[in-house]
Amino acid sequence: MEHTGAKKTGPEIPGDYLQAVIDGLEDELLVIDRDYRLVQVNKAVLERHGKNRGQVIGRHCYDVSHGLPELCHPPRHECPITHVWESGKTSHVTHLHLYEVNGQVKKRYVDVIASPIFDGEGQVAYVVELMRDVTEARLLEEEVHRQDQVRGELLNQLFSVQEEERKRLARELHDETTQSLTALAINLETLSASARDESLKASLKAMQALSLKTLDELHRLIYELRPAALDDFGLVAALRSLARRETGRAGTIVELRVVGREKRLLPRLENTLYRVVQEAVGNIERHSGASHGKIVLQFKKNSVALVIADDGTGFDVTEALTTTDRPRGLGLLGMRERVSLVNGTFEIHSGKNGKGTEINIAIPLVEEKVQ
């Protein structure tokens, strides 16, 4: 290819040598003039289309590259070659190319780098287009994205089923088991009051005390399965109840602060935020050795933010998130999954040597309807 007026900066490089160099490229290379016609191509282009140079030189680039020229004629503004002509700068895009094989339209994804070749006056004389087929990688990416969507849908169903099962168990334990235990405790009290044998009386009282203790444990289990306040009064009431119940356990004081105008959220969001706080507070008590923990719930116009922090010993976040054989790691992964399913962001910061831990969550409020 000859450039009139171009300043020579060294010895002329033989054209056959340049051709041998570009023919050695695995990627397709095309040189295009202002009429979008091919003035040079490499061997990869010819092999792909099963043609010789005489059959492609002089033809429009979109006719050769795309195979379906009607889809890109006239050339559109988003065409990387058009961008180079208009701006004089290199353009790098990934394009979907449709082409026809035996009457069937197929697609391939191509990574395109279009670069200008300037003449002696600094004007764009030609465009060099380097094309790499990335169909396999792109299709794999699409499949991974599809699998992620399926996984997200399955996790949503799993969490929904889990919440419904928690509700069912909590309701059955409350309506049946607690009633039976209460009746047992009353009967034991009646029997112990009427017993004349002191040894028998003491045994009955001990059994009554055990039944009452079991009843308290059952009430705690029901609360952890599904706090009534969450369904009846909403997230804020449930978090206040959680903070009160957990304060004092393991020597930790848990405080709740609500910022902004309180409002009911969609049940799915309230469930997500409550379960995240429940898991985080459980981690504070079990692992952190903290004396204080705080929960800050902030209602904004189009989002809700949550901060959970403690003054504990801290831990290695990367290790915890990549080690699934430890309870804390599984808990953190579960929290992150829950938040991602409602399009939220989840960040956790922690440091060793008593620097404590802080979890930051932000969830957009796409819909303002409440239950």
Buried (B, 14 or more C-beta within 10 A) or exposed (E): EEEEEEEEEEEEEEEEEEBEEBBEBEBBBBBBBEEBBBBBBBBBBBEBBEBEBEEBBEBBBBBBBBBBBEBBEEBEEEBBBBBBBEEEEBBEEEBEBEBEEEEEEEEBBBBBBBBBBEEEEEEBBBBBBBBBBBBEEBEEEEEEEEEEEEEEEEBBEEBEEEBEEBBEBBBEBBEEBBEEBEEBBEBBBEBBEEBEEEEEBEBBBEBBEEBBEBBEEBBEEBBBBBBBBBBEBBBBBBBBBBBEBBBEEBEBEBEBEBEEEEEBBBBBBBBBBBBBBBBBBBBBBEBBBBEBBBBBBBBEEEBBBBBBBBBBBBBEBEEBBEEEEEEBBBBBBBBBBBBBBBEBBBEBEBBEEEEBBBBBBBBBBEEEEEE
